Amino acid sequence: MRIGHVGYATRQGLGYLAKSFFDAGVVTEAMIFLHPSGKNTCLDWYPPGTPVLRSRPFQGPEVDAFLQRVDAVVFYETPFCWEFAELCKKRGIKTVLCTMYEWFPAHPRVKFDLYLCPSLLDHDIFKEVGRAEFLPVPVDPSLWQQRTVARKFVHNGGNLGSRGHKGTEIVLQAVPFIKSPIELTIRSQTMALARLLSRYPQTTSDPRVKVEIGEIPYEDLFKGDDVLLQPEKYNGASLPIQEARAAGMLVMTTNRYPHNTWLPVGPLIPVSGYHKAQVAPGYLVIDEAEINPEVVAATVDVWYGRDISQYSKEGLQWAQDNS
């Protein structure tokens, strides 16, 4: 079975997701799609000569040659080009989607042959759509470091996510309510964080807070900190959460499904309620968690200064089990 994929090669979630499948040997043929926003493309992640697609629809000699080399094509979240997914099916090439439930169209143009579900929430949804298998994203145990005491907190906001779902604004709102002398680093890959910070001068002037904007090398995202503070409003297979767990950090995210099925529940942040939402018109309706910043702060204060050595060791075991 010759398996190829189409994905980003960027220092962001979807880029790392595609890279993890290639590095694990699941995928042996690759095509790269340049990110529409012009994000830096890491061509060195893949073998020399890997086709690079710059526009849609996907077509041309490189695309035809790629299709001749594969029996199945894996897509991550989206096929980027629905016409290409249709072309695969017409040629008898199996189509596989690594799902991200919130970004799935309510009325998709293609029914994929297999849905790889990186979370139980995704599996609940896609087993009603077609053939679905629960397959957690492979993680790298080499990220692991022993953590001992919960003093240094970090929030990795990435691009802040659709509808701000990664909880960056909630973290900014929570800081004034935190009583403990924590060290908190707030990161984002984009200047959207700078615009958000302008609304919270009390947080930005807090000496306990450090802000980092721009791309951070992947291996540095989880160095030196003890706790990932990530009060997400929705997400099935949040990569930052999985990676932080694999790195031995205490993960402090919202106490919601599916994260409360595999993470230690004690440090999870209670949810105030849920409401129905969509990331954009035409996509699936999802349950968006409502999170009180004062509850986030109270959870931080409860765990500040506590011994997290055992949680850290359990993170290594989880990483080994899911690598």
C-alpha positions as CSV (number, residue, x, y, z in Angstrom):
1,M,0.0,0.0,0.0
2,R,1.6,3.2,-1.1
3,I,0.3,6.2,0.9
4,G,0.8,9.8,0.0
5,H,-0.4,13.0,1.6
6,V,-1.1,16.7,0.8
7,G,-0.3,19.1,3.6
8,Y,1.3,22.3,4.8
9,A,5.0,22.3,5.7
10,T,4.7,25.2,8.1
11,R,5.6,25.7,11.8
12,Q,1.9,25.5,12.9
13,G,-0.5,22.8,13.9
14,L,-1.4,21.4,10.5
15,G,2.2,21.5,9.3
16,Y,3.4,19.6,12.4
17,L,0.5,17.2,12.1
18,A,1.4,16.2,8.5
19,K,5.1,16.0,9.4
20,S,4.3,13.6,12.3
21,F,2.6,11.2,9.9
22,F,5.6,11.4,7.5
23,D,8.2,11.1,10.3
24,A,6.4,8.0,11.7
25,G,6.6,6.3,8.3
26,V,2.8,6.2,7.7
27,V,3.1,8.4,4.7
28,T,5.9,7.8,2.1
29,E,5.0,10.2,-0.7
30,A,4.2,13.9,-0.1
31,M,3.0,17.0,-1.8
32,I,3.3,20.4,-0.1
33,F,0.7,23.1,-0.4
34,L,2.0,26.6,0.2
35,H,0.1,28.4,3.0
36,P,-2.1,31.1,1.5
37,S,-0.9,33.7,4.0
38,G,2.7,33.2,2.9
39,K,4.0,31.5,6.0
40,N,7.5,30.2,5.7
41,T,7.6,26.7,4.1
42,C,10.0,24.2,5.6
43,L,11.0,22.3,2.5
44,D,13.8,20.5,4.4
45,W,11.2,18.5,6.3
46,Y,10.7,16.4,3.1
47,P,13.0,14.8,0.5
48,P,14.4,16.9,-2.3
49,G,12.1,17.2,-5.2
50,T,8.9,16.9,-3.2
51,P,6.2,18.7,-5.3
52,V,5.2,22.1,-4.1
53,L,1.7,23.3,-5.0
54,R,1.2,27.0,-5.2
55,S,-2.4,27.5,-6.4
56,R,-5.7,25.7,-6.8
57,P,-7.1,23.6,-8.5
58,F,-4.3,21.1,-8.1
59,Q,-3.2,20.0,-11.5
60,G,-0.2,19.5,-13.8
61,P,2.5,16.9,-14.5
62,E,3.7,16.8,-10.8
63,V,0.2,16.1,-9.6
64,D,-0.3,13.4,-12.2
65,A,3.0,11.8,-11.3
66,F,2.1,11.9,-7.6
67,L,-1.2,10.1,-8.2
68,Q,0.6,7.4,-10.2
69,R,2.8,6.7,-7.2
70,V,0.1,6.2,-4.6
71,D,-2.8,3.9,-3.7
72,A,-4.2,6.3,-1.0
73,V,-4.0,10.0,-0.2
74,V,-4.2,11.4,3.4
75,F,-5.6,14.9,4.0
76,Y,-5.4,16.8,7.2
77,E,-8.6,18.7,8.2
78,T,-9.4,19.6,4.6
79,P,-8.3,18.4,1.1
80,F,-7.5,22.1,0.4
81,C,-8.8,21.4,-3.2
82,W,-12.1,19.5,-3.2
83,E,-11.7,18.9,-7.0
84,F,-8.5,17.0,-6.2
85,A,-10.2,14.8,-3.8
86,E,-12.9,14.0,-6.4
87,L,-10.1,13.3,-8.9
88,C,-8.6,10.7,-6.5
89,K,-11.9,8.9,-6.2
90,K,-12.4,8.9,-10.0
91,R,-9.0,7.2,-10.4
92,G,-9.7,4.6,-7.7
93,I,-7.3,6.1,-5.2
94,K,-8.5,5.8,-1.6
95,T,-9.1,9.0,0.2
96,V,-8.3,9.4,4.0
97,L,-9.2,12.4,6.1
98,C,-7.5,13.1,9.4
99,T,-10.4,14.9,10.9
100,M,-10.9,18.2,12.7
101,Y,-14.6,18.2,13.6
102,E,-15.1,21.9,13.9
103,W,-13.8,22.6,10.4
104,F,-15.8,19.9,8.6
105,P,-18.5,21.1,6.2
106,A,-22.1,20.3,7.0
107,H,-22.5,19.2,3.4
108,P,-19.1,18.0,2.1
109,R,-18.5,17.5,-1.7
110,V,-16.7,14.2,-1.0
111,K,-17.3,11.2,1.2
112,F,-13.9,10.0,2.2
113,D,-13.1,6.3,2.3
114,L,-11.7,6.5,5.8
115,Y,-11.9,9.0,8.6
116,L,-8.9,9.0,10.9
117,C,-10.2,10.5,14.2
118,P,-7.5,11.9,16.5
119,S,-10.0,12.3,19.4
120,L,-12.9,10.4,20.8
121,L,-15.1,13.5,20.0
122,D,-14.1,13.3,16.4
123,H,-14.8,9.5,16.4
124,D,-18.3,10.1,17.9
125,I,-19.1,12.4,15.0
126,F,-17.5,10.6,12.0
127,K,-18.6,7.1,12.8
128,E,-22.0,8.4,11.8
129,V,-20.6,9.6,8.5
130,G,-18.6,6.6,7.2
131,R,-15.8,4.3,8.2
132,A,-14.0,5.9,11.1
133,E,-11.1,4.8,13.2
134,F,-9.8,6.4,16.5
135,L,-6.1,7.1,15.9
136,P,-4.3,9.6,18.3
137,V,-1.7,11.8,16.6
138,P,1.8,10.3,17.1
139,V,3.8,12.2,19.7
140,D,7.5,12.5,20.2
141,P,8.8,11.1,23.6
142,S,12.1,13.0,23.2
143,L,10.2,16.2,24.1
144,W,10.0,14.9,27.7
145,Q,11.7,16.7,30.6
146,Q,11.1,16.0,34.3
147,R,9.1,18.8,35.9
148,T,8.9,19.1,39.7
149,V,7.0,22.1,41.0
150,A,4.2,24.2,39.3
151,R,5.8,27.6,39.2
152,K,6.3,28.5,35.5
153,F,3.2,28.7,33.3
154,V,3.0,29.1,29.6
155,H,0.2,29.7,27.1
156,N,0.9,28.7,23.5
157,G,-1.7,30.6,21.6
158,G,-0.5,29.8,18.0
159,N,-2.6,31.9,15.7
160,L,-5.2,32.3,18.5
161,G,-7.6,29.9,16.7
162,S,-11.0,30.4,15.2
163,R,-13.3,32.3,17.5
164,G,-10.3,32.7,19.9
165,H,-10.9,29.1,20.9
166,K,-7.4,28.5,22.3
167,G,-8.4,30.7,25.3
168,T,-5.8,33.4,24.9
169,E,-8.2,36.2,25.8
170,I,-9.5,34.3,28.7
171,V,-5.9,34.0,30.0
172,L,-5.4,37.7,29.7
173,Q,-8.6,38.3,31.6
174,A,-7.6,35.9,34.3
175,V,-4.2,37.4,35.1
176,P,-5.4,40.2,37.4
177,F,-7.3,37.6,39.5
178,I,-4.3,35.3,40.0
179,K,-2.8,35.8,43.5
180,S,0.2,33.6,43.2
181,P,3.7,34.8,42.2
182,I,3.6,32.8,39.0
183,E,5.8,33.3,36.0
184,L,3.6,33.3,32.9
185,T,4.7,33.4,29.3
186,I,2.0,34.2,26.7
187,R,2.9,33.3,23.1
188,S,1.4,33.8,19.7
189,Q,2.8,33.3,16.1
190,T,0.9,36.4,14.9
191,M,0.5,40.1,15.6
192,A,-3.1,39.4,16.5
193,L,-1.8,38.9,20.0
194,A,-0.5,42.5,20.1
195,R,-3.9,43.8,19.1
196,L,-5.5,41.7,21.8
197,L,-3.0,42.9,24.4
198,S,-3.9,46.5,23.8
199,R,-7.2,45.8,25.4
200,Y,-5.7,44.5,28.6
201,P,-3.1,47.0,29.9
202,Q,-3.4,45.6,33.5
203,T,-2.2,42.3,32.2
204,T,0.6,43.6,30.0
205,S,2.0,45.7,32.8
206,D,2.0,42.8,35.2
207,P,5.7,42.0,36.1
208,R,4.7,38.3,36.3
209,V,3.8,38.2,32.6
210,K,6.2,37.8,29.6
211,V,4.9,38.1,26.0
212,E,6.5,36.4,23.0
213,I,5.3,37.1,19.4
214,G,6.6,35.3,16.4
215,E,7.6,31.8,15.4
216,I,9.3,29.7,18.2
217,P,11.3,26.6,17.3
218,Y,9.2,23.6,17.9
219,E,11.6,22.0,20.3
220,D,11.7,25.2,22.4
221,L,7.9,25.4,22.9
222,F,8.0,23.1,25.9
223,K,11.4,23.8,27.5
224,G,11.8,25.3,30.9
225,D,8.1,25.7,31.8
226,D,6.1,23.5,34.3
227,V,2.4,24.0,33.3
228,L,0.6,24.6,30.1
229,L,-2.3,27.0,30.7
230,Q,-4.7,26.4,27.8
231,P,-8.4,27.1,28.7
232,E,-9.7,26.1,25.2
233,K,-13.3,26.6,24.3
234,Y,-13.5,23.7,21.9
235,N,-11.1,21.3,20.0
236,G,-10.9,17.6,19.7
237,A,-7.2,16.8,19.3
238,S,-5.5,19.9,20.5
239,L,-1.9,19.4,19.5
240,P,-0.4,21.8,22.0
241,I,-2.2,19.9,24.8
242,Q,-0.9,16.5,23.6
243,E,2.6,17.8,23.0
244,A,2.7,19.4,26.5
245,R,1.5,16.2,28.1
246,A,4.2,14.3,26.2
247,A,6.8,16.8,27.3
248,G,6.0,16.1,30.9
249,M,4.2,19.3,31.7
250,L,1.1,19.6,33.9
251,V,-1.8,20.4,31.5
252,M,-4.3,22.9,32.8
253,T,-7.1,23.0,30.2
254,T,-10.9,23.0,30.4
255,N,-12.7,20.1,32.0
256,R,-14.6,19.0,28.9
257,Y,-14.9,16.1,26.6
258,P,-12.7,14.6,25.2
259,H,-9.8,15.9,27.2
260,N,-11.2,14.7,30.5
261,T,-11.1,11.2,29.2
262,W,-7.3,11.0,28.9
263,L,-5.8,13.9,31.0
264,P,-5.5,13.9,34.8
265,V,-8.8,15.6,35.8
266,G,-7.6,17.3,39.0
267,P,-5.9,20.3,37.3
268,L,-8.7,20.8,34.7
269,I,-10.6,24.1,34.8
270,P,-14.4,23.8,35.4
271,V,-16.7,24.9,32.6
272,S,-19.5,27.3,33.3
273,G,-21.7,26.1,30.5
274,Y,-22.0,25.5,26.7
275,H,-23.6,27.2,23.7
276,K,-24.0,26.2,20.1
277,A,-21.6,27.8,17.6
278,Q,-20.0,27.5,14.2
279,V,-16.4,28.4,13.2
280,A,-17.9,29.8,10.0
281,P,-21.1,29.5,8.0
282,G,-21.6,26.1,6.4
283,Y,-19.6,24.1,9.0
284,L,-20.8,21.7,11.7
285,V,-22.5,23.1,14.7
286,I,-20.3,22.6,17.8
287,D,-20.6,22.9,21.6
288,E,-18.5,25.9,22.7
289,A,-17.5,26.0,26.3
290,E,-18.1,29.1,28.5
291,I,-15.1,29.7,30.8
292,N,-15.0,32.2,33.7
293,P,-11.6,33.9,34.0
294,E,-11.9,34.1,37.8
295,V,-12.3,30.3,37.9
296,V,-9.1,30.0,35.7
297,A,-7.3,32.1,38.2
298,A,-8.5,30.1,41.1
299,T,-7.4,26.9,39.5
300,V,-3.9,28.4,38.9
301,D,-3.7,29.4,42.5
302,V,-4.7,26.0,43.8
303,W,-1.9,24.3,41.8
304,Y,0.8,26.9,42.1
305,G,3.8,25.6,44.1
306,R,2.5,22.0,44.2
307,D,4.7,19.0,43.5
308,I,3.9,17.8,39.9
309,S,6.8,15.2,39.6
310,Q,4.4,12.2,39.3
311,Y,2.3,14.0,36.7
312,S,5.4,14.6,34.7
313,K,6.5,11.0,34.9
314,E,3.0,9.9,33.8
315,G,3.4,12.2,30.8
316,L,6.4,10.3,29.6
317,Q,4.6,7.0,29.9
318,W,1.7,8.5,27.9
319,A,4.1,9.7,25.3
320,Q,5.7,6.3,24.9
321,D,2.3,4.6,24.7
322,N,1.2,7.0,21.9
323,S,4.4,7.4,19.9
